[in-house]
Amino acid sequence: MHIAALLVSSDNIACCCTATSKKKTIEKLSMLLATNIPDDKQEDSENAVTADTIYKALLERERLGSTGLGRGVAIPHARIANIDHTIAAMFLMNTPVDFETNDDQKVDIIIGLLVPDNEDDHHLENLARLVTQFRKDGLCKQIREANDADTIFELLLAIDDD
C-alpha cells in the first residue's frame, strides 16, 4: 500500500497543527482519524470506534515504546477492533512536540495509523514503507516546506508513483 493511498485524500492531512504535548497531539490525531470511521461503527455499542477509543489505543501503544522515528517524524499506530481497513492521517506541527525519540529531536511530522485488529502482518509492510520513506531527509524537507495539505498529498502521490 502506498502512502497517499493510506491517506486517501488531502482531507486527512492537517497542516499548521498546534499542541503542547505528545498526549495532546495524539488526542487531536485521534479526532482526525475518527472522522474516517463509518457512522455505523461509531454508534453506541461495546465495539464502538470513537475518538476516545482511538486515543486510548494510541496511548497504550506509546506506553510500549515511543513511535518517534527520529529526524522529527513519529508514526503513532494501533490495532483497532471493528474497522475493516487501515486508516491514516497526517499532521504537520507548527511547533515540534517531544515524542521521546532516540535522537531527542522534537517531532513536527506525524503520521497516525489504525490497523484492523484481525489483520495479519500486512500492516507491518505499510509501516516499513512509511519508515523507509520518512527517514529520507529530502522527503521531510519537502513536506516541511509545503504550504498546504493538497501540496503534501501531491508530493506523496508522486512518491507512490516511483
SEGU-908289 format. One record per atom (N, C-alpha, C): residue in one letter; z, y, x. Coordinates in steps of 0.001 Angstrom, whole numbers, padded with zeros to 6 digits, always signed. Atoms other than C-alpha are relative to their C-alpha. Layout:
AZYX ...
//
This chain:
M+000000-001177+000860 M+000000+000000+000000 M+000000+001229+000898 H+000099-001222-000785 H-000885+003417+001323 H+001025+001031-000475 I-001041-000991+000275 I+001463+006391+001429 I-000311+000802-001261 A+000364-000799+001179 A-000413+008559-001094 A+000026-000855-001260 A-000023+000885+001165 A-000768+005570-003405 A+001428-000238-000483 L-001400+000153+000390 L+003000+005090-003358 L+000495+001242-000745 L-000428-001254+000633 L+003488+008748-004264 L-000708+000255-001321 V+000836-000100+001195 V+000774+008541-006967 V-000683+001351-000121 S+000589-001339+000120 S+000269+012316-007133 S+000886+001017+000717 S-000775-001070-000641 S+001418+015623-005665 S+001220+000400-000831 D-001176-000282+000836 D+003864+015868-008594 D+001266-000639+000559 N-001146+000698-000583 N+006111+013525-006615 N+000356+000511+001387 I-000322-000661-001259 I+006263+015872-003643 I+000612+001351-000338 A-000668-001282+000228 A+008719+018761-003695 A+000162+000727+001327 C-000098-000820-001208 C+008410+021489-001087 C+001120+001020-000164 C-000999-001076+000002 C+011000+024090-000149 C+001288-000399-000709 C-001234+000472+000622 C+013939+021975-001312 C+001204+000511+000771 T-001232-000472-000610 T+017446+023148-000652 T+001137-000921-000409 A-001211+000785+000251 A+020574+021011-000331 A+000930+000226+001183 T-000986-000300-001038 T+023772+021406+001635 T+000501-001235+000738 S-000496+001222-000623 S+024417+017759+002494 S-000940-001162-000300 K+000778+001204+000259 K+022945+014282+002607 K+000197-000462-001448 K-000273+000432+001372 K+024647+013405-000695 K-000726+000878-001020 K+000693-000908+000931 K+023257+016496-002438 K-001516-000232+000061 T+001426+000278-000153 T+019803+015724-001039 T-000367-001270-000760 I+000258+001265+000696 I+019980+012149-002332 I+000136+000174-001504 E-000149-000269+001435 E+021188+013428-005700 E-001271+000635-000558 K+001226-000662+000457 K+018158+015723-006016 K-001199-000951+000075 L+001068+000981-000133 L+015834+012987-004759 L+000055-001004-001153 S-000186+000932+001118 S+017271+010643-007402 S-000561+000571-001299 M+000521-000636+001215 M+016392+013139-010113 M-001532-000006-000014 L+001458+000022-000065 L+012784+013384-008908 L-000518-001426-000183 L+000418+001390+000167 L+012471+009608-008627 L+000140-000448-001457 A-000239+000393+001395 A+013900+009215-012139 A-001093+000492-000940 T+001085-000488+000864 T+011020+011256-013574 T-001154-000997-000072 N+001044+001016-000016 N+008808+008263-012728 N+000400-001291-000697 I-000471+001179+000729 I+010870+005760-014710 I-000450+000142-001455 P+000422-000074+001408 P+009315+004960-018105 P+001195+000209-000933 D-001069-000318+000945 D+011349+006214-021067 D+000731-001240-000499 D-000654+001198+000531 D+011993+002699-022352 D+000957-000639+001003 K-000899+000541-001031 K+013701+001818-019045 K+001216+000905+000206 Q-001107-000944-000154 Q+015990+004889-019257 Q+000927+000008-001209 E-000805+000012+001217 E+017339+004168-022727 E+001344-000652+000247 D-001343+000558-000128 D+020997+003331-023174 D-000028-001512-000086 S-000149+001451-000049 S+021457-000246-022141 S+000687-000332+001316 E-000664+000449-001218 E+023155-002256-019489 E-000918+000143+001221 N+000966-000057-001092 N+019969-002174-017382 N-000766+001313+000077 A+000692-001289-000014 A+019024+001478-017911 A-000133+000508+001434 V+000258-000578-001322 V+017468+003143-014861 V+000005+001512-000169 T-000163-001439+000139 T+018694+006731-014723 T+000125+000629+001386 A-000206-000698-001274 A+019012+009358-012027 A+001335-000414+000612 D-001311+000406-000501 D+022663+008317-011740 D-000034-001400+000619 T+000079+001347-000575 T+021879+004611-011199 T-000816+000012+001291 I+000797-000133-001222 I+019238+005581-008637 I+000859+000595+001111 Y-000883-000662-000968 Y+021704+007902-006887 Y+001007-000995+000588 K-000999+000965-000458 K+024342+005174-006700 K-000637-001063+000897 A+000682+001017-000806 A+021824+002629-005346 A-000390+000556+001372 L+000385-000613-001275 L+020542+005025-002678 L+001222+000240+000887 L-001233-000210-000781 L+024094+005928-001615 L+000548-001318+000542 E-000472+001313-000452 E+025060+002265-001439 E-000818-000472+001197 R+000851+000372-001134 R+022085+001632+000853 R+000356+000832+001234 E-000381-000865-001126 E+023102+004610+003036 E+001302-000463+000643 R-001270+000487-000547 R+026563+003103+003422 R-000211-001152+000973 L+000318+001104-000912 L+024933+000117+005144 L-000479+000511+001352 G+000521-000616-001209 G+023418+002459+007714 G-000961+001102-000380 S+000844-001147+000308 S+021555+005714+007839 S-001467-000407-000087 T+001443+000221+000133 T+017953+005655+006656 T-000781+001077+000748 G+000650-001000-000835 G+017226+008531+009031 G-000716-000670+001157 L+000802+000602-001075 L+014413+007545+011398 L+000162+000727+001312 G+000043-000876-001153 G+014863+010419+013789 G-001215+000901-000131 R+001110-000961+000013 R+012411+013225+014567 R-000067+000795-001304 G-000053-000805+001212 G+013530+014946+011364 G-000466-000699-001257 V+000511+000766+001143 V+012495+012138+008985 V+001043-001015-000458 A-000845+001033+000588 A+014507+009930+006611 A-000754-000663-001145 I+000624+000746+001104 I+013408+007233+004174 I+001099-000724-000784 P-000988+000661+000855 P+016231+006585+001703 P-000724-000961-000950 H+000646+000995+000846 H+015377+003419-000215 H+001042-000954-000568 A-000918+000937+000638 A+016974+000904-002547 A-000770-000917-000938 R+000518+000920+001025 R+016249-002101-004714 R+000630+000402-001333 I-000450-000406+001338 I+016497-001310-008411 I-000426-001061-001013 A+000332+000934+001075 A+016681-003761-011300 A-000724+000753-001109 N+000654-000521+001198 N+014450-003185-014316 N-001128+001005+000286 I+001244-000742-000232 I+011496-001463-012590 I-001071-001017+000378 D+001098+000947-000171 D+008069-003073-012284 D-000797+000193+001283 H+000782-000299-001200 H+006629-001427-009170 H+000777+000991+000874 T-000641-000942-000922 T+007597+000633-006134 T-000246+001427-000475 I+000059-001402+000399 I+008324+004269-006935 I+000380+000841+001218 A-000254-000830-001173 A+008195+007004-004302 A+000013+001476-000364 A-000019-001457+000105 A+008939+010702-003960 A+000254+000551+001392 M-000123-000605-001325 M+008959+013125-001057 M+000555+001412-000119 F-000554-001345-000097 F+010970+016226-000159 F-000358+000599+001351 L+000089-000785-001226 L+010243+018882+002414 L+001085+001060-000126 M-001176-000842+000115 M+013513+020698+003029 M-000204+001367+000653 N-000021-001341-000597 N+013878+024441+003636 N+000853+000020+001256 T-000954+000076-001102 T+016857+023825+005859 T+000312-001473+000238 P-000265+001411-000280 P+017225+020462+007597 P+001443-000394-000318 V-001281+000560+000421 V+020111+018229+006498 V+000413-001095+000983 D-000508+001051-000877 D+022320+015987+008627 D-000075-001342-000726 F+000146+001336+000571 F+021313+012372+007868 F+000577-001059+000933 E-000658+000912-000929 E+023340+010845+010711 E-001010-000886+000728 T+001036+000737-000712 T+020239+009841+012673 T+000438-000318+001426 N-000335+000383-001382 N+020376+008162+016070 N-000276+001112+001000 D+000326-001086-000936 D+018769+011199+017715 D+000758+001288-000327 D-000816-001141+000434 D+021225+013582+015950 D-000825+001198-000461 Q+000842-001080+000514 Q+018267+015655+014717 Q+000124+000039-001514 K-000088-000142+001452 K+018653+017035+011210 K-001362-000294-000625 V+001175+000506+000702 V+016147+015847+008605 V-000576+001063-000933 D+000663-000913+000930 D+013584+018005+006810 D-001142-000667-000762 I+000999+000764+000744 I+011072+015346+005669 I+000695-001254-000517 I-000708+001114+000620 I+012482+012824+003203 I-000937-000698-000978 I+000819+000810+000899 I+010589+010009+001501 I+000934-001003-000657 G-000863+000920+000734 G+012503+008155-001203 G-000818-001133-000583 L+000676+001177+000551 L+011527+004625-002256 L+000954-000801-000869 L-000706+000950+000857 L+012677+002477-005134 L-000877-001238-000095 V+000729+001262-000011 V+011667-001172-004976 V+000571-000894-001094 P-000524+000931+000999 P+011895-003699-007824 P+000942-001015+000633 D-001022+000908-000508 D+014955-005865-007354 D-000545-001405+000247 N+000530+001362-000110 N+012907-009031-007784 N-001235-000092+000894 E+001188+000013-000861 E+010122-008051-005368 E+000293-000762+001282 D-000166+000715-001263 D+009572-010243-002355 D+000015+001000+001154 D-000080-000860-001171 D+009359-008812+001135 D-001192+000938+000163 H+001146-000906-000067 H+006182-006848+000340 H+000452+001437+000260 H-000492-001361-000209 H+008284-003682+000298 H+000260+000282+001479 L-000221-000201-001433 L+009046-004243+003983 L-001280+000461+000689 E+001289-000467-000527 E+005330-003794+004708 E-000178+001487-000291 N+000092-001418+000362 N+005391-000480+002831 N+000920+000838+000882 L-000976-000719-000821 L+008488+000600+004706 L-000473+000082+001454 A+000498+000012-001374 A+006989-000423+008050 A-001154+000982+000176 R+001119-000945-000083 R+003820+001569+007327 R+000521+001439-000004 L-000586-001340+000035 L+005885+004629+006426 L+000644+000353+001339 V-000676-000247-001281 V+007975+004309+009577 V-001036+000273+001086 T+001042-000182-001014 T+004858+003939+011734 T-000659+001362-000127 Q+000691-001275+000210 Q+003125+006948+010182 Q+000903+001199+000285 F-000882-001154-000131 F+006154+009231+010162 F+000690+000093+001357 R-000451-000135-001389 R+007023+008528+013781 R-001036+000746+000830 K+001051-000740-000695 K+003799+010315+014694 K+000297+001491-000100 D-000323-001425-000015 D+004577+013869+015755 D-001065+000835-000695 G+001085-000770+000598 G+001164+015101+014623 G+000106+000064-001511 L-000124+000036+001452 L+001679+013998+011022 L+001161+000872-000458 C-001174-000784+000395 C+005144+015500+010800 C-000254+001495+000178 K+000320-001412-000242 K+003909+018760+012294 K-000902+000539-001107 Q+000914-000433+001064 Q+001078+018958+009746 Q+000732+000142-001330 I-000764-000072+001249 I+003468+018258+006870 I+000889+001237+000008 R-000889-001159-000090 R+005895+020899+008080 R-000758+001318-000115 E+000820-001215+000080 E+003071+023439+008293 E-000696+000161-001354 A+000674-000048+001304 A+001727+022623+004819 A+000689+001009-000916 N-000521-001037+000894 N+002132+025305+002182 N+000468-000527-001346 D-000315+000475+001352 D+002395+023158-000921 D-000187-001514-000107 A+000047+001437+000244 A+002598+019674-002401 A-001427-000527-000020 D+001391+000453+000049 D-001149+019456-003031 D-000572-000184+001404 T+000475+000087-001382 T-001883+020105+000657 T+000584-001232+000684 I-000637+001182-000590 I+000620+017446+001729 I-000634-001269-000554 F+000593+001193+000615 F-000820+014953-000752 F-001396-000254+000557 E+001351+000139-000571 E-004371+015603+000521 E+000076-000512+001437 L-000204+000460-001372 L-003141+015104+004083 L+000328-001497+000009 L-000364+001409+000077 L-001572+011778+003126 L-001164-000859-000480 L+001206+000727+000442 L-004746+010716+001302 L-000943-000224+001178 A+000882+000111-001170 A-006731+011386+004484 A+000519-001070+000958 I-000587+001037-000865 I-004322+009204+006475 I-000253-001371-000593 D+000218+001281+000677 D-004646+006441+003876 D-001435-000483+000186 D+001402+000355-000162 D-008432+006536+004328 D-000309-000532+001388 D+000226+000455-001389 D-008091+005848+008074 D+000124-001500+000123 
//
